[in-house]
Amino acid sequence: MRDELKSLLPKLDVNRRDFVVTTLAAGFALAVQPVSAETITTDSDGLEAGEVSIPVDDGKIPAYRAAPKSGKNLPTVLVVQEIFGVHEHIKDICRRFAKLGYFAVAPELYARQGDVSKIKEIREVISQVVSKVPDAQVLSDLDAAAAWAKSTGRADTTRLGITGFCWGGRIVWMYAAHNPQLKAGVAWYGRLITETDELRPKNPIDIVSDLKAPVLGLYGEADSGIPVGTVEKMRAALQAAGKPSEIVLYPKAPHGFYADYRPTYTKEAADDGWKRLLAWFKKHGMA
């Protein structure tokens, strides 16, 4: 089984063989403390949920998996972390999907670069870890997560979707241009235009013509880090390319409006976005 699974994985040239993160963080990342009283907690009753280990080309990465205890051929969702890694909020989102009959998996995509859960300042999270994570590594690890899900015999990866938040929202756009087997993606307030470098050579707006699956973008009008102008440019680019992707812009919603554990949580926009996500997945063959 190991050799068969490894044959499904993409090859990635990674110089660094040491994995800094070998187990997932418990609870919430230090940079997001204190946690809001509005934090949503989804129980694991009726679920198979917990940490797993996913083989990648240069070792193994930890991930969180949640699925109904019984059943096969479950639609599969890759859940992509915020900049804070796979902490409790991302795990809870996996359980929310599992309660609805999905096989959800969230791989720790910073495993080689560092453990952001123990860093108190967001600036340090970005400078010490996030800025060092290559897009190529992320896309390869997501492919590995999908291959691992398939290997369990319970996940139907012909019905593969992806959703991500903040840092992960950008990754959703990039992955939709990367994987031709993807059915649909939902990107929550992911940057569309920003500085590029050797590790991140392209922006979502640069790969619009390469999109292989429809993406629903959920953005906030009051997001200080993602100007409305860049959202409108993305809309125009999608329209010009004739892509079936869509963008929803919520009035007065800030960045992180789905993050119920933070002060930015905006219930009306969050609830509407979740309903749209489920409808988007259903529309594009996920349910």
N, C-alpha and C positions, 0 to 999 in steps of 0.2 A: 504493500500500500504506500509506503514511504516513497519508493522509487517512482510509482505511478503518479503520485501527487506532485513530486518534484518535476516530473516531465511536463506538467501542466503550467508550471510557473515560468514567468518571463525571466530572461537573464539580465542581470544588472551588475555593472562593474563598480564594486564598492571597495575602496581601498582599506577602509577601517573595518576591522573584524570584531572589535569589542562592542558589545551591546551594553549601554549604560543602564537602560531600563529593561529589567527581566521580569518584573511583576508590576501589576497595575497599582496605582495609588488607592489608598483607602479614604473614603469621604471626599471632601472638596479640596481643591487646590488652595494653598495658603494665600495666593494673590487675590482670591475672591472673598476672603473672610472679612467681616462676618456675613453669614448666609442669611438671606431674607426670610422673614416669617411666612412669606407666601410660597415658599419652596414646595413644589409638588413631589410627593413620594409615591411611587408605584410599587406595590408589593410583588413578590415573585410566586404567589399562590397559583398553582396550575402551570407553572413555567419551569423549564430547564434553563437556569440562568447562572452565570458565573464566569470566571476567568478561564481562558483557554490559551494554548500556545500554537502559533501559526508558523509553519515552515516557510522560510523565504530563501532566496538563492544563497545568502551568506550566513544563515543561522536560523534563529527563531525570534519572533516578536510576540509579546503578550497582547491579548485582545479580550474584549468582553463580548459574550454571546448570550442572547436570550431568544427562546423559542417556546412554543407550546410543548408540554410534556409528551404529547402524543401527536401522531400524524406525520405524513410525508408529503413531498412535493409542495413544500411551503414556499411562497414567494419570498425572495431574498432582498434584504436592504443592507447596503453598506452605510454605516453611520460615521461621518467624518467629524472629528473633534474640533472644538474651538482652539484658541491658542493655549488653553490650559491643559491640554492633553485629555486622556480618557479618565476623567474624574467622575464623581457621583452623578452629575447632571447628564452626562453622555450615557452612562450606564442606565439611568432611569429612562431616557429616551428609547433605548433598546428594549426595555421592558414594556414601554407603551406600545411599541410595534408588536411585540410578542403577544400581548393581550389581544391584539387584533388579528392574530393568525400568521404573522410574519416571522421569518427567521432573520434576526437582526444581528449584525456583527460590527463591532467598532475596534479596529486594530490600533494599537499605540504607534503612531506614525513618527514619533520622535525617539524611538527606542535606541537608535545609534548615537544620537546627539546629546541627550540629557533628560533629566527628570524635572520637568517644570513644576510638578506638584509641590515641591519644597522651596520654591523661590517666591519671596514675598512681594516683590515689585514687578509690575507688568513690563516696565522698560527692560529690566534684567531678563525676564522671560524671553522677550524678543531678541535682545542682543546676545545673550548667552546660548540660546537654543534655537528658537524659531528661525532666525536669520541664517542658520547653518544647514537647514533641511532642504535638500534638492528636490525639485518637482519630479525628476525621473525616479528617484527613490520612492516617493509617495505613490506615484501611479503604479509602480511595480508592486509595492506592498499591498495596495488595494486589489490588484489582480490576484495576488497570493491569498488574500482573505476570501475572495470569491471562489478560488480553486479549493481552498480548505472547506468552505461551506458545502460545496458540491461533494467533497469526499466523505462528508458525514452521512450521506444517503438520505438526508431529510430535507435539504434545501433544493429548490428548483431554480437553478441559476439561468434557465431560459427566461425566467421572469425576474430579472435583476434590476434593482433600482438603487439610487444613491441619494443621500441627503447630507448636508453639512452646514455648519454654523460659523459665521465670522471667518476665521482662517480656513475652515472647512468649506465655507460657502464658495470661496474662490476655487477650491479644489474640485468641487462638483462640476463647475464649468469646464475645467481642464480635463477631468476624467470623461466627460461626455464627448470630448473630441478625441479621446484616446481609445476607448473600448467600443468596438462595433457591436458587441453583444448586449450592451446596456439598453434597457427599455425606456427609462425615464430618470430624470434628476430633479431635485428641488434644492435650490441654493438660497440659504438664509443670509442676507446682508454680507455677501462676500465681495471683496474688492474687485472692481472691474478694470480699473486703470491705475497703475502705480509704477514705481521705478522697477526696472528689470536688471538682472545681473546674470552671471554664469549659471547660478543655481536655479534661477527663475527667469529664463530667457524670454518668456512671452506672457502677456496678459490675456484674460478671458476675451477681451474685445479683439485681440489679434487672431483668435482661433475660431471665430464665429462660423466661417465657411467650412470648417472641419468638423463641426458638431455632428455626431452620429446618432444622438438621441435628443429628444425634446427636453428642455430645461425650463422649469418654472422658477423665476427669480423673485424673492420676497424681500423688499427693501423698505426702509423708513425715511420719510421725508426730512426728519430732524436728525438724521445720522451725520454727525460732524466730520466723520472720517470718510464718508462716501458721498460726495456732493451730488445733488439731484442732476446736475449737468452731465455727470459721467453715466448716470443711469439712463438718461435720455439718449446719450450717444450709443449706448448698448442697444437700446430699443431700436434705434434707427438702423444700426448695423444688422440686427436680426431681421428686420423687415427688408432691408436691401438684399440680404442673402436668401430671402425666401424661406427662412427657417421657422418651424412651428413652435418655437419657444416663446414664452411670454414673461412679462415682468409686471408685478403688482407693487405699487408704491403707496405705503400707508401714511396718510396725513398725520403729522405730529409725532409719529413713532420714532424713537431713537435707535441707535445701534444696540443690538442685543435685546430686542423687544420680546424674543421668545424665552430668554434666560430667566426663568421664574425664581431663581435663587439670587438674583441681583436686583439693584434698585431700578435698572432699566426696563424691567418687565412691564409690558403693556398688554394687559389681559385681552382686550378686544382684538387687537392686531394679532396676538399670539393664537387665540382661538380660531380666528378666521384663517390664518395661515395654515394651521394644522388641518382644518377642514379642506382647504384648497389642496394641500399636499395629498391627502387621501383620495380626493377626487381626481387629481392629476395622475396618480399611480393607477387608479382604476381605469381611467380613460385610455391609458397607454399600455394596457395589458398586464398590469401587475397583480390585480386581484382576481 
